[in-house]
C-alpha cells in the first residue's frame, strides 16, 4: 500500500515534490512570488482558511456510507489494491527525492561494518526500498518489504533493480494480530511506514503500531509520513465517500485516513514508544502552467523503542 492517485495525476501522492533541501527552507514572503517556484514550505494558514477547510470536511462527511457498503471496502481491501497496481504497474513508481533528506536514518552508510536491518510496511512497488538498495553499498544491509497487494510484490520482485540477495519482499496483511515475517521479534533497526497507516481502517491502527514495537530492536526507530487533517485530497472528496470521520474511500476503492499530530502521538505513546519527532509539513504546491495553488498537509514523525524495554 502507498500513495494513490485521486482526481489529478499527482494530487494524492506525497512524492510530488521538487528536488529540495529538508522541508522548512523555502518561505513565501511576498504573495506576488507564489508562482516562482513549484512549492513553498511551512505555509501558514489564517483563521479563515482553517475555517473553510473545516467546513468542507463537515460537508463531505455529513453523509456516511451505509454499513454494508462500507464493510465491503474494508473486507475486500486487498482486491482494490491489486486492481490499483494492475492498472498502474511501474508507472506509479516515482523517485522520492525527499527520502534521504527527511529521513537521513535511511541514508547510505557505505562504510558501516555492522549489519543493519530495515523493514517497510506497505512497500508497494519499491518507491522506498529500491532507492535504499541503489545507493547503499553496505555489504551486510538487509531490507525487508511487505505489502497487502500480491500484485505490488510481483511488480517489485520483477524490477531489475531488485536485489534478492539483500532484499526480501513478501505479501502480508499488517492488520493481522500475529505477523508472519522472515525475521525475529526485536530484530529490526528501522521500520518504515510512508503513506501506509492511513490506508488501514482506524480500529486496526493501534494493533499495527504495537506490532511495530514488538519487532524493533531496543533503540530502533519507526519513520512515518502520512496524510494530515485538511490536506487537499481530503477537501476534494464528495459527499457519500466518507466511511467514518476523516476516513474515506477513493474512486478506485482504496481507503485513506487523514491524521492530526495528536492522533499519531497517541497511537505510538500508548504502544510504549518515545517521541523523537512529530511535525506538520504544510506545503503550498504550485502548478505554474495552470496557475493553480494546492495546499498539502502531511504528518511526519519518528518514534523510538526505549533502550530498556520494560513492557
Backbone as CSV, one residue per row, in Angstrom:
resi,resn,N_x,N_y,N_z,CA_x,CA_y,CA_z,C_x,C_y,C_z
1,UNK,0.838,-1.186,0.000,0.000,0.000,0.000,0.873,1.235,0.000
2,UNK,0.448,2.248,-0.728,1.187,3.504,-0.724,0.309,4.608,-1.250
3,UNK,0.891,5.753,-1.618,0.101,6.881,-2.053,-0.702,6.542,-3.296
4,UNK,-1.869,7.153,-3.448,-2.758,6.811,-4.545,-3.203,8.048,-5.297
5,UNK,-3.370,7.896,-6.613,-3.868,8.962,-7.453,-5.342,9.187,-7.201
6,UNK,-5.771,10.451,-7.139,-7.189,10.756,-6.984,-7.664,11.417,-8.271
7,UNK,-8.136,12.648,-8.230,-8.714,13.267,-9.414,-7.674,13.912,-10.318
8,UNK,-6.524,14.275,-9.766,-5.445,14.843,-10.553,-4.286,13.876,-10.503
9,UNK,-3.517,13.761,-11.570,-2.490,12.726,-11.669,-1.609,12.654,-10.452
10,UNK,-1.118,13.795,-9.977,-0.194,13.771,-8.856,-0.786,14.370,-7.591
11,UNK,-2.121,14.507,-7.531,-2.733,15.159,-6.382,-2.462,14.439,-5.086
12,UNK,-2.686,13.127,-5.072,-2.693,12.409,-3.806,-1.429,11.610,-3.580
13,UNK,-0.290,12.168,-3.972,0.981,11.497,-3.769,1.892,12.362,-2.938
14,UNK,2.480,11.769,-1.944,3.410,12.514,-1.102,4.717,12.764,-1.793
15,UNK,5.000,12.067,-2.910,6.299,12.208,-3.538,6.314,13.265,-4.618
16,UNK,5.211,14.009,-4.818,5.181,15.028,-5.859,5.882,16.288,-5.365
17,UNK,7.169,16.183,-5.099,7.962,17.287,-4.580,9.132,17.551,-5.495
18,UNK,9.461,18.813,-5.636,10.662,19.130,-6.396,11.875,18.694,-5.582
19,UNK,13.015,18.547,-6.253,14.241,18.243,-5.513,14.520,19.424,-4.604
20,UNK,14.658,19.161,-3.336,14.702,20.267,-2.388,15.468,19.873,-1.145
21,UNK,15.929,20.865,-0.386,16.509,20.553,0.916,15.390,20.192,1.883
22,UNK,15.755,19.828,3.095,14.792,19.439,4.097,13.716,20.507,4.236
23,UNK,12.449,20.039,4.424,11.354,20.998,4.402,11.533,22.061,5.478
24,UNK,10.979,23.243,5.189,11.125,24.350,6.119,12.172,25.351,5.672
25,UNK,12.619,25.273,4.427,13.716,26.131,3.973,13.355,27.056,2.820
26,UNK,12.115,26.982,2.332,11.698,27.894,1.269,10.391,28.540,1.690
27,UNK,10.455,29.835,1.989,9.295,30.520,2.545,8.728,31.541,1.566
28,UNK,7.415,31.608,1.529,6.723,32.595,0.700,6.496,33.845,1.540
29,UNK,7.234,34.898,1.235,7.106,36.140,1.992,6.335,37.209,1.221
30,UNK,6.287,37.055,-0.105,5.551,38.007,-0.936,4.591,37.230,-1.827
31,UNK,3.318,37.557,-1.742,2.302,36.822,-2.490,2.570,36.863,-3.992
32,UNK,3.152,37.937,-4.489,3.421,38.048,-5.931,4.490,37.051,-6.394
33,UNK,5.202,36.449,-5.451,6.244,35.472,-5.809,5.727,34.040,-5.871
34,UNK,4.452,33.831,-5.603,3.924,32.488,-5.393,4.182,31.525,-6.549
35,UNK,4.189,32.024,-7.788,4.367,31.140,-8.935,5.818,31.081,-9.436
36,UNK,6.741,31.544,-8.614,8.150,31.497,-8.994,8.768,30.122,-8.756
37,UNK,8.173,29.337,-7.855,8.685,28.004,-7.541,7.550,26.995,-7.544
38,UNK,7.912,25.711,-7.566,6.902,24.648,-7.580,6.278,24.413,-6.214
39,UNK,6.968,24.806,-5.146,6.457,24.532,-3.806,7.057,25.496,-2.795
40,UNK,6.279,25.751,-1.731,6.718,26.602,-0.631,6.522,25.847,0.680
41,UNK,7.459,26.032,1.608,7.449,25.288,2.866,6.741,26.046,3.976
42,UNK,6.206,25.245,4.924,5.643,25.792,6.161,4.734,26.993,5.911
43,UNK,3.802,26.812,5.005,2.869,27.893,4.675,1.851,28.040,5.801
44,UNK,1.778,29.223,6.360,0.855,29.462,7.467,-0.579,29.587,6.957
45,UNK,-1.503,28.988,7.699,-2.925,29.129,7.391,-3.524,30.172,8.332
46,UNK,-4.333,31.073,7.779,-5.023,32.015,8.657,-6.331,31.379,9.127
47,UNK,-7.010,32.055,10.013,-8.233,31.518,10.608,-9.306,31.252,9.560
48,UNK,-9.393,32.124,8.562,-10.402,31.949,7.511,-10.155,30.668,6.720
49,UNK,-8.914,30.406,6.348,-8.599,29.196,5.584,-8.863,27.945,6.414
50,UNK,-8.512,27.991,7.696,-8.767,26.861,8.598,-10.269,26.595,8.702
51,UNK,-11.050,27.656,8.823,-12.499,27.501,8.940,-13.106,26.950,7.652
52,UNK,-12.596,27.402,6.522,-13.092,26.905,5.236,-12.806,25.415,5.082
53,UNK,-11.621,25.009,5.490,-11.257,23.594,5.407,-12.134,22.762,6.330
54,UNK,-12.357,23.246,7.549,-13.208,22.544,8.498,-14.625,22.398,7.967
55,UNK,-15.125,23.440,7.334,-16.475,23.410,6.787,-16.568,22.430,5.619
56,UNK,-15.534,22.376,4.784,-15.523,21.446,3.648,-15.567,19.999,4.129
57,UNK,-14.807,19.699,5.188,-14.805,18.346,5.744,-16.148,18.030,6.388
58,UNK,-16.726,19.006,7.076,-18.043,18.815,7.693,-19.081,18.458,6.642
59,UNK,-18.998,19.116,5.491,-19.962,18.878,4.422,-19.747,17.531,3.742
60,UNK,-18.484,17.174,3.457,-18.278,15.927,2.718,-18.347,14.687,3.592
61,UNK,-18.422,14.879,4.913,-18.528,13.729,5.812,-19.879,13.652,6.517
62,UNK,-20.779,14.571,6.209,-22.075,14.593,6.888,-22.917,13.382,6.521
63,UNK,-22.703,12.857,5.313,-23.425,11.658,4.866,-22.449,10.486,4.834
64,UNK,-22.555,9.599,5.826,-21.674,8.431,5.897,-22.203,7.311,5.002
65,UNK,-21.276,6.548,4.438,-21.648,5.393,3.626,-22.342,4.365,4.523
66,UNK,-23.349,3.675,3.979,-24.069,2.705,4.806,-23.147,1.566,5.217
67,UNK,-23.505,0.894,6.311,-22.626,-0.068,6.956,-22.231,-1.227,6.045
68,UNK,-23.176,-1.760,5.282,-22.872,-2.921,4.438,-21.926,-2.554,3.304
69,UNK,-22.115,-1.397,2.706,-21.231,-0.971,1.621,-19.853,-0.633,2.164
70,UNK,-19.825,0.014,3.323,-18.552,0.342,3.957,-17.761,-0.921,4.279
71,UNK,-18.466,-1.950,4.779,-17.808,-3.207,5.146,-17.165,-3.872,3.934
72,UNK,-17.789,-3.715,2.776,-17.251,-4.323,1.556,-15.864,-3.778,1.247
73,UNK,-15.672,-2.480,1.351,-14.368,-1.893,1.052,-13.318,-2.318,2.061
74,UNK,-13.705,-2.494,3.310,-12.755,-2.900,4.349,-12.378,-4.379,4.202
75,UNK,-13.376,-5.218,3.948,-13.131,-6.657,3.846,-12.351,-7.007,2.586
76,UNK,-12.634,-6.315,1.493,-12.018,-6.638,0.208,-10.908,-5.657,-0.152
77,UNK,-10.277,-5.076,0.849,-9.256,-4.050,0.600,-8.137,-4.545,-0.300
78,UNK,-7.707,-5.801,-0.097,-6.593,-6.312,-0.908,-6.955,-6.372,-2.387
79,UNK,-8.222,-6.651,-2.721,-8.651,-6.714,-4.115,-8.549,-5.344,-4.781
80,UNK,-8.906,-4.313,-4.030,-8.842,-2.966,-4.600,-7.388,-2.525,-4.808
81,UNK,-6.503,-2.921,-3.885,-5.092,-2.584,-4.070,-4.484,-3.379,-5.225
82,UNK,-4.861,-4.643,-5.357,-4.392,-5.427,-6.504,-4.830,-4.773,-7.808
83,UNK,-6.075,-4.358,-7.853,-6.606,-3.707,-9.055,-5.861,-2.413,-9.348
84,UNK,-5.559,-1.659,-8.283,-4.815,-0.413,-8.458,-3.466,-0.657,-9.121
85,UNK,-2.717,-1.648,-8.600,-1.384,-1.913,-9.136,-1.445,-2.572,-10.514
86,UNK,-2.491,-3.324,-10.802,-2.656,-3.897,-12.139,-2.819,-2.797,-13.175
87,UNK,-3.497,-1.727,-12.778,-3.717,-0.594,-13.683,-2.457,0.238,-13.844
88,UNK,-1.792,0.544,-12.747,-0.674,1.490,-12.775,0.682,0.843,-13.018
89,UNK,0.846,-0.425,-12.613,2.110,-1.127,-12.811,3.278,-0.258,-12.342
90,UNK,4.370,-0.228,-13.102,5.541,0.563,-12.707,5.375,2.049,-13.014
91,UNK,4.306,2.432,-13.707,4.085,3.854,-13.981,3.861,4.620,-12.692
92,UNK,3.485,3.893,-11.641,3.250,4.546,-10.368,4.555,4.840,-9.638
93,UNK,5.637,4.223,-10.061,6.913,4.423,-9.379,7.423,5.841,-9.595
94,UNK,7.734,6.511,-8.515,8.291,7.862,-8.564,9.485,7.934,-7.629
95,UNK,10.521,8.614,-8.067,11.666,8.837,-7.195,11.233,9.719,-6.029
96,UNK,11.481,9.264,-4.821,11.196,10.079,-3.652,12.442,10.896,-3.346
97,UNK,12.546,12.057,-3.998,13.738,12.881,-3.856,13.948,13.324,-2.405
98,UNK,12.861,13.344,-1.653,12.929,13.818,-0.279,13.317,12.728,0.710
99,UNK,13.407,11.497,0.290,13.526,10.358,1.190,14.706,10.480,2.160
100,UNK,15.907,10.726,1.631,17.100,10.744,2.479,17.299,12.082,3.189
101,UNK,16.645,13.141,2.714,16.755,14.418,3.420,15.805,14.453,4.610
102,UNK,14.586,13.952,4.434,13.642,13.931,5.543,13.962,12.811,6.528
103,UNK,14.473,11.708,6.011,14.809,10.560,6.852,16.274,10.175,6.640
104,UNK,17.196,10.964,7.172,18.622,10.658,6.993,19.009,9.316,7.618
105,UNK,18.162,8.786,8.500,18.431,7.471,9.085,18.457,6.377,8.022
106,UNK,17.804,6.631,6.881,17.773,5.659,5.785,18.917,5.858,4.801
107,UNK,19.642,6.951,4.950,20.700,7.283,4.001,21.782,6.209,3.993
108,UNK,22.451,6.055,2.860,23.506,5.036,2.740,24.589,5.203,3.789
109,UNK,25.007,4.108,4.363,26.145,4.081,5.298,27.165,3.122,4.706
110,UNK,27.864,3.597,3.690,28.697,2.708,2.884,29.883,2.105,3.635
111,UNK,30.247,2.708,4.752,31.393,2.174,5.494,30.972,1.471,6.789
112,UNK,29.672,1.301,6.956,29.187,0.718,8.202,29.546,-0.763,8.282
113,UNK,30.257,-1.162,9.324,30.647,-2.573,9.456,29.524,-3.431,10.014
114,UNK,28.584,-2.783,10.757,27.532,-3.559,11.387,26.431,-3.917,10.378
115,UNK,25.649,-4.889,10.762,24.541,-5.333,9.913,23.297,-4.523,10.258
116,UNK,22.776,-3.787,9.303,21.540,-3.045,9.524,20.372,-3.804,8.908
117,UNK,19.205,-3.717,9.553,18.012,-4.370,9.043,16.867,-3.365,9.019
118,UNK,16.285,-3.194,7.840,15.219,-2.211,7.634,13.989,-2.935,7.102
119,UNK,12.844,-2.644,7.662,11.588,-3.267,7.264,10.580,-2.190,6.891
120,UNK,9.999,-2.302,5.697,8.964,-1.354,5.289,7.610,-2.034,5.209
121,UNK,6.653,-1.451,5.921,5.266,-1.886,5.820,4.623,-1.156,4.646
122,UNK,3.910,-1.902,3.801,3.263,-1.271,2.652,4.279,-0.758,1.655
123,UNK,5.169,-1.628,1.214,6.278,-1.205,0.350,5.854,-0.926,-1.082
124,UNK,4.642,-1.351,-1.470,4.188,-1.108,-2.825,5.139,-1.682,-3.857
125,UNK,5.456,-0.889,-4.883,6.337,-1.356,-5.954,7.788,-0.946,-5.735
126,UNK,8.111,-0.453,-4.522,9.506,-0.211,-4.190,9.957,1.228,-4.170
127,UNK,9.036,2.183,-4.033,9.414,3.597,-4.046,10.444,3.954,-2.970
128,UNK,10.423,3.229,-1.873,11.394,3.451,-0.803,12.512,2.411,-0.824
129,UNK,12.160,1.157,-0.987,13.158,0.087,-0.914,14.198,0.174,-2.022
130,UNK,13.778,0.445,-3.234,14.719,0.444,-4.359,15.769,1.549,-4.253
131,UNK,15.409,2.776,-3.851,16.463,3.785,-3.646,17.458,3.388,-2.560
132,UNK,16.982,2.752,-1.491,17.888,2.304,-0.432,18.878,1.290,-1.004
133,UNK,18.372,0.332,-1.766,19.237,-0.685,-2.364,20.193,-0.077,-3.393
134,UNK,19.700,0.912,-4.124,20.500,1.511,-5.191,21.712,2.270,-4.648
135,UNK,21.502,3.033,-3.593,22.551,3.937,-3.140,23.412,3.384,-2.009
136,UNK,22.964,2.347,-1.342,23.744,1.804,-0.237,24.687,0.711,-0.722
137,UNK,25.939,0.780,-0.252,26.926,-0.249,-0.584,27.209,-1.151,0.615
138,UNK,26.353,-1.059,1.645,26.552,-1.854,2.845,26.453,-3.342,2.520
139,UNK,27.526,-4.044,2.735,27.547,-5.473,2.412,26.598,-6.263,3.290
140,UNK,26.400,-5.784,4.530,25.577,-6.528,5.481,24.171,-5.955,5.623
141,UNK,23.789,-5.044,4.740,22.446,-4.471,4.797,21.405,-5.527,4.436
142,UNK,20.329,-5.590,5.210,19.209,-6.459,4.896,17.935,-5.619,4.913
143,UNK,17.210,-5.665,3.809,15.997,-4.875,3.678,14.815,-5.811,3.437
144,UNK,13.746,-5.573,4.179,12.530,-6.352,4.022,11.385,-5.418,3.636
145,UNK,10.461,-5.940,2.848,9.283,-5.164,2.497,8.078,-6.066,2.374
146,UNK,6.961,-5.598,2.891,5.718,-6.363,2.731,4.639,-5.447,2.191
147,UNK,3.653,-6.041,1.559,2.511,-5.276,1.085,1.275,-6.157,1.102
148,UNK,0.140,-5.521,1.261,-1.159,-6.185,1.232,-1.441,-6.762,-0.150
149,UNK,-0.886,-6.124,-1.182,-1.167,-6.484,-2.571,-0.122,-7.447,-3.134
150,UNK,-0.570,-8.613,-3.535,0.340,-9.579,-4.164,0.826,-9.055,-5.507
151,UNK,-0.014,-8.263,-6.187,0.372,-7.679,-7.476,1.543,-6.718,-7.297
152,UNK,1.501,-5.889,-6.253,2.593,-4.951,-5.987,3.900,-5.694,-5.730
153,UNK,3.829,-6.768,-4.969,5.036,-7.537,-4.651,5.598,-8.193,-5.913
154,UNK,4.751,-8.692,-6.773,5.210,-9.286,-8.033,5.921,-8.252,-8.892
155,UNK,5.366,-7.050,-8.963,5.983,-5.973,-9.746,7.335,-5.597,-9.156
156,UNK,7.404,-5.493,-7.831,8.661,-5.149,-7.164,9.728,-6.203,-7.438
157,UNK,9.388,-7.458,-7.278,10.360,-8.534,-7.481,10.861,-8.599,-8.915
158,UNK,10.031,-8.176,-9.865,10.418,-8.241,-11.277,11.237,-7.038,-11.725
159,UNK,11.377,-6.035,-10.850,12.146,-4.841,-11.185,13.632,-5.198,-11.268
160,UNK,14.329,-4.801,-12.329,15.761,-5.113,-12.474,16.614,-4.601,-11.313
161,UNK,16.131,-3.572,-10.630,16.890,-3.006,-9.513,16.680,-3.775,-8.212
162,UNK,15.767,-4.727,-8.224,15.501,-5.512,-7.010,16.658,-6.479,-6.764
163,UNK,17.251,-6.382,-5.606,18.414,-7.206,-5.244,17.966,-8.285,-4.269
164,UNK,17.755,-9.483,-4.775,17.226,-10.558,-3.928,18.222,-11.022,-2.870
165,UNK,19.494,-10.656,-3.009,20.480,-11.035,-2.003,20.378,-10.163,-0.751
166,UNK,19.961,-8.933,-0.950,19.872,-8.010,0.182,18.449,-7.654,0.572
167,UNK,17.488,-8.051,-0.258,16.101,-7.645,-0.015,15.163,-8.836,-0.123
168,UNK,14.196,-8.881,0.774,13.172,-9.914,0.743,11.812,-9.235,0.792
169,UNK,10.996,-9.477,-0.219,9.675,-8.864,-0.303,8.611,-9.959,-0.240
170,UNK,7.568,-9.704,0.522,6.551,-10.723,0.724,5.186,-10.087,0.952
171,UNK,4.143,-10.894,0.747,2.766,-10.446,0.942,2.375,-10.661,2.398
172,UNK,1.820,-9.616,3.024,1.341,-9.750,4.394,0.283,-8.705,4.691
173,UNK,-0.721,-9.111,5.411,-1.742,-8.199,5.916,-1.259,-7.688,7.274
174,UNK,-0.843,-6.440,7.323,-0.259,-5.881,8.544,-1.281,-5.695,9.653
175,UNK,-2.566,-5.847,9.341,-3.591,-5.681,10.369,-3.855,-6.971,11.141
176,UNK,-3.198,-8.075,10.758,-3.369,-9.329,11.490,-2.705,-9.233,12.862
177,UNK,-3.271,-9.905,13.828,-2.723,-9.849,15.186,-1.327,-10.442,15.251
178,UNK,-1.114,-11.546,14.540,0.193,-12.188,14.512,0.807,-12.071,13.127
179,UNK,1.912,-11.346,13.048,2.582,-11.178,11.759,3.360,-12.447,11.402
180,UNK,3.324,-12.784,10.129,4.146,-13.880,9.613,5.271,-13.249,8.801
181,UNK,6.442,-13.146,9.396,7.565,-12.423,8.796,8.827,-13.287,8.857
182,UNK,9.784,-13.036,7.968,11.016,-13.846,7.920,12.114,-13.352,8.856
183,UNK,11.738,-12.773,9.979,12.723,-12.315,10.958,12.103,-12.391,12.351
184,UNK,12.961,-12.292,13.353,12.527,-12.456,14.732,12.028,-11.141,15.330
185,UNK,11.282,-11.256,16.411,10.905,-10.068,17.162,12.163,-9.418,17.737
186,UNK,12.140,-8.108,17.838,13.277,-7.380,18.376,14.495,-7.369,17.463
187,UNK,14.282,-7.518,16.146,15.427,-7.665,15.230,15.628,-6.500,14.266
188,UNK,14.667,-5.576,14.168,14.747,-4.536,13.149,15.293,-3.212,13.696
189,UNK,16.203,-2.608,12.932,16.745,-1.299,13.308,15.763,-0.182,12.988
190,UNK,15.102,-0.305,11.838,14.173,0.725,11.381,12.944,0.064,10.769
191,UNK,11.772,0.585,11.086,10.537,0.202,10.408,9.981,1.453,9.747
192,UNK,9.661,1.348,8.471,9.219,2.488,7.675,7.739,2.355,7.344
193,UNK,6.997,3.438,7.559,5.589,3.500,7.163,5.350,4.830,6.449
194,UNK,5.328,4.791,5.141,5.140,6.004,4.348,3.808,5.917,3.606
195,UNK,2.855,6.758,4.006,1.504,6.772,3.438,0.884,5.383,3.486
196,UNK,1.016,4.747,4.650,0.531,3.370,4.827,-0.501,3.264,5.940
197,UNK,-0.205,3.843,7.103,-1.151,3.747,8.212,-2.506,4.319,7.814
198,UNK,-2.505,5.323,6.969,-3.746,5.959,6.523,-4.624,5.038,5.690
199,UNK,-4.053,3.975,5.135,-4.819,3.047,4.303,-5.493,1.953,5.122
200,UNK,-5.258,1.955,6.430,-5.779,0.932,7.325,-6.982,1.480,8.080
201,UNK,-8.015,0.660,8.258,-9.184,1.150,8.978,-8.789,1.527,10.399
202,UNK,-9.339,2.619,10.910,-8.907,3.176,12.206,-8.917,2.174,13.355
203,UNK,-9.862,1.256,13.386,-9.965,0.309,14.501,-8.755,-0.616,14.600
204,UNK,-7.976,-0.743,13.514,-6.844,-1.669,13.496,-5.489,-0.967,13.546
205,UNK,-5.502,0.358,13.598,-4.238,1.094,13.566,-3.380,0.838,14.797
206,UNK,-3.998,0.807,15.974,-3.235,0.621,17.205,-2.496,-0.714,17.207
207,UNK,-3.144,-1.764,16.718,-2.519,-3.085,16.657,-1.281,-3.064,15.765
208,UNK,-1.361,-2.360,14.639,-0.220,-2.259,13.729,0.952,-1.593,14.431
209,UNK,0.688,-0.505,15.132,1.744,0.213,15.844,2.356,-0.670,16.932
210,UNK,1.536,-1.405,17.645,2.037,-2.277,18.710,2.896,-3.412,18.148
211,UNK,2.545,-3.927,16.997,3.380,-4.951,16.370,4.721,-4.378,15.927
212,UNK,4.712,-3.132,15.469,5.981,-2.478,15.129,6.896,-2.453,16.347
213,UNK,6.328,-2.139,17.485,7.105,-2.100,18.726,7.736,-3.463,19.006
214,UNK,6.986,-4.519,18.803,7.470,-5.864,19.099,8.663,-6.265,18.231
215,UNK,8.692,-5.796,16.985,9.730,-6.258,16.055,10.941,-5.340,15.969
216,UNK,10.881,-4.188,16.606,12.044,-3.295,16.637,13.042,-3.728,17.701
217,UNK,14.329,-3.479,17.415,15.357,-3.619,18.444,15.170,-2.508,19.479
218,UNK,15.621,-2.691,20.713,15.676,-1.564,21.644,16.504,-0.438,21.017
219,UNK,15.959,0.758,21.022,16.628,1.886,20.383,16.282,2.039,18.919
220,UNK,15.526,1.088,18.373,15.133,1.154,16.966,14.096,2.237,16.705
221,UNK,13.938,2.596,15.427,13.079,3.716,15.037,11.953,3.295,14.108
222,UNK,10.797,3.943,14.284,9.743,3.933,13.275,9.785,5.291,12.583
223,UNK,9.830,5.281,11.255,9.798,6.502,10.456,8.462,6.546,9.732
224,UNK,7.718,7.618,9.931,6.359,7.706,9.387,6.133,9.020,8.671
225,UNK,5.478,8.923,7.539,4.993,10.109,6.833,3.626,9.759,6.303
226,UNK,2.631,10.654,6.536,1.271,10.301,6.134,0.424,11.556,5.961
227,UNK,-0.824,11.340,5.571,-1.719,12.453,5.264,-2.203,13.154,6.530
228,UNK,-2.170,14.494,6.506,-2.619,15.294,7.634,-4.035,15.804,7.429
229,UNK,-4.678,16.158,8.533,-6.035,16.683,8.505,-6.099,17.959,7.657
230,UNK,-7.092,18.025,6.799,-7.350,19.144,5.900,-6.403,19.199,4.710
231,UNK,-5.720,18.096,4.444,-4.955,18.022,3.195,-5.905,18.214,2.016
232,UNK,-5.391,18.727,0.919,-6.210,18.998,-0.258,-6.998,17.771,-0.697
233,UNK,-6.375,16.605,-0.591,-7.058,15.384,-1.001,-8.325,15.147,-0.182
234,UNK,-8.285,15.484,1.117,-9.474,15.320,1.955,-10.556,16.318,1.571
235,UNK,-10.159,17.525,1.288,-11.130,18.564,0.977,-11.845,18.307,-0.346
236,UNK,-11.229,17.539,-1.226,-11.811,17.300,-2.551,-12.789,16.122,-2.603
237,UNK,-12.905,15.385,-1.507,-13.854,14.279,-1.519,-15.283,14.800,-1.614
238,UNK,-16.106,14.061,-2.345,-17.515,14.393,-2.480,-18.311,13.700,-1.388
239,UNK,-19.484,14.211,-1.123,-20.359,13.612,-0.135,-20.701,12.179,-0.530
240,UNK,-20.783,11.295,0.471,-21.099,9.894,0.213,-19.887,8.997,0.152
241,UNK,-18.690,9.586,0.194,-17.451,8.806,0.128,-16.822,8.602,1.511
242,UNK,-17.463,9.097,2.527,-16.917,9.018,3.886,-17.383,7.736,4.567
243,UNK,-16.425,6.945,5.045,-16.731,5.697,5.749,-16.914,5.951,7.242
244,UNK,-15.983,6.690,7.809,-16.010,7.120,9.212,-15.442,8.530,9.225
245,UNK,-15.470,9.186,10.362,-14.907,10.531,10.443,-13.466,10.528,9.957
246,UNK,-13.177,11.364,8.965,-11.837,11.550,8.390,-11.296,10.317,7.677
247,UNK,-12.151,9.364,7.352,-11.766,8.118,6.684,-12.663,7.939,5.468
248,UNK,-12.044,7.889,4.273,-12.797,7.931,3.025,-12.421,6.771,2.100
249,UNK,-13.277,6.568,1.095,-12.949,5.620,0.033,-12.777,6.406,-1.263
250,UNK,-11.699,6.137,-1.957,-11.419,6.807,-3.216,-12.248,6.179,-4.340
251,UNK,-12.167,6.783,-5.502,-12.910,6.282,-6.649,-12.484,4.899,-7.079
252,UNK,-11.234,4.500,-6.767,-10.747,3.172,-7.154,-10.968,2.124,-6.070
253,UNK,-11.633,2.522,-4.969,-11.952,1.569,-3.917,-10.951,1.495,-2.781
254,UNK,-9.790,2.139,-2.928,-8.820,2.156,-1.833,-9.241,3.200,-0.799
255,UNK,-8.797,3.019,0.425,-9.244,3.864,1.530,-8.117,4.753,2.045
256,UNK,-8.500,5.862,2.687,-7.489,6.785,3.191,-8.025,7.549,4.398
257,UNK,-7.142,7.700,5.400,-7.457,8.449,6.619,-6.566,9.691,6.676
258,UNK,-7.055,10.748,7.328,-6.308,11.994,7.453,-6.100,12.301,8.941
259,UNK,-4.824,12.344,9.363,-4.447,12.377,10.774,-4.205,13.777,11.318
260,UNK,-4.370,13.888,12.639,-3.818,15.018,13.386,-2.534,14.538,14.047
261,UNK,-1.701,15.462,14.475,-0.478,15.093,15.187,-0.797,14.329,16.465
262,UNK,-1.824,14.752,17.170,-2.152,14.123,18.450,-2.606,12.685,18.264
263,UNK,-3.292,12.380,17.167,-3.706,11.007,16.912,-2.486,10.099,16.723
264,UNK,-1.539,10.568,15.922,-0.307,9.799,15.712,0.417,9.621,17.042
265,UNK,0.536,10.693,17.793,1.223,10.645,19.089,0.553,9.630,20.025
266,UNK,-0.747,9.635,20.082,-1.465,8.740,20.989,-1.234,7.273,20.633
267,UNK,-1.241,6.944,19.332,-1.004,5.566,18.915,0.349,5.071,19.416
268,UNK,1.369,5.870,19.199,2.735,5.430,19.496,3.065,5.483,20.986
269,UNK,2.612,6.517,21.656,2.893,6.605,23.090,2.180,5.486,23.845
270,UNK,0.969,5.155,23.426,0.228,4.065,24.058,0.955,2.730,23.893
271,UNK,1.652,2.574,22.759,2.384,1.336,22.497,3.713,1.271,23.238
272,UNK,4.145,2.388,23.828,5.391,2.386,24.593,6.551,3.105,23.944
273,UNK,6.323,3.753,22.802,7.397,4.449,22.090,7.751,5.779,22.752
274,UNK,8.943,6.263,22.413,9.378,7.602,22.770,9.299,8.485,21.530
275,UNK,8.813,9.690,21.692,8.661,10.589,20.537,9.973,11.310,20.241
276,UNK,10.440,11.154,19.002,11.641,11.842,18.531,11.283,13.016,17.623
277,UNK,10.190,12.874,16.909,9.733,13.944,16.008,8.248,13.747,15.734
278,UNK,7.507,14.854,15.682,6.105,14.826,15.270,5.782,16.220,14.777
279,UNK,5.797,16.403,13.470,5.637,17.739,12.895,4.612,17.710,11.765
280,UNK,4.043,18.867,11.523,3.159,19.054,10.371,3.965,19.683,9.247
281,UNK,3.927,19.072,8.092,4.578,19.603,6.895,3.484,20.222,6.040
282,UNK,3.319,21.526,6.151,2.328,22.252,5.333,3.050,22.835,4.125
283,UNK,2.633,22.404,2.954,3.285,22.894,1.754,2.263,23.426,0.752
284,UNK,2.641,24.498,0.114,1.848,25.038,-0.976,2.516,24.601,-2.265
285,UNK,1.895,23.659,-2.959,2.407,23.215,-4.251,1.724,24.016,-5.347
286,UNK,2.493,24.331,-6.369,2.014,25.243,-7.401,2.142,24.601,-8.774
287,UNK,1.064,24.665,-9.539,1.108,24.293,-10.950,1.239,25.596,-11.720
288,UNK,2.474,25.891,-12.112,2.737,27.199,-12.711,2.111,27.351,-14.083
289,UNK,1.994,26.264,-14.844,1.406,26.360,-16.180,-0.088,26.643,-16.120
290,UNK,-0.765,26.103,-15.077,-2.202,26.300,-14.941,-2.554,27.328,-13.872
291,UNK,-1.509,27.894,-13.232,-1.702,28.919,-12.199,-2.610,28.409,-11.076
292,UNK,-2.326,27.179,-10.613,-3.114,26.566,-9.554,-2.315,26.489,-8.266
293,UNK,-3.003,26.675,-7.137,-2.405,26.518,-5.822,-2.996,25.280,-5.162
294,UNK,-2.138,24.430,-4.595,-2.594,23.200,-3.951,-1.972,23.110,-2.562
295,UNK,-2.806,23.187,-1.553,-2.324,23.176,-0.173,-2.292,21.738,0.345
296,UNK,-1.080,21.247,0.601,-0.895,19.889,1.088,-0.545,19.915,2.573
297,UNK,-1.013,18.896,3.273,-0.739,18.773,4.700,-0.325,17.336,4.986
298,UNK,0.888,17.153,5.517,1.369,15.835,5.883,1.849,15.838,7.329
299,UNK,1.760,14.690,7.949,2.356,14.491,9.272,3.627,13.682,9.089
300,UNK,4.707,14.152,9.677,5.959,13.407,9.637,6.390,13.135,11.074
301,UNK,6.710,11.869,11.366,7.007,11.514,12.750,8.097,10.450,12.835
302,UNK,8.795,10.466,13.963,9.799,9.451,14.270,9.610,9.045,15.726
303,UNK,9.516,7.745,15.947,9.333,7.223,17.306,10.338,6.114,17.549
304,UNK,10.937,6.130,18.738,11.955,5.141,19.061,11.456,4.180,20.143
305,UNK,11.967,2.974,20.094,11.708,1.991,21.148,12.738,2.208,22.247
306,UNK,12.323,2.325,23.486,13.285,2.577,24.577,14.392,1.529,24.614
307,UNK,15.581,1.965,25.014,16.707,1.044,25.118,16.433,-0.023,26.176
308,UNK,15.725,0.374,27.216,15.327,-0.569,28.246,13.851,-0.855,28.089
309,UNK,13.507,-2.011,27.555,12.129,-2.364,27.275,11.501,-2.964,28.514
310,UNK,10.652,-2.157,29.165,10.021,-2.603,30.411,8.614,-3.132,30.182
311,UNK,8.196,-3.229,28.933,6.842,-3.696,28.657,6.733,-5.197,28.913
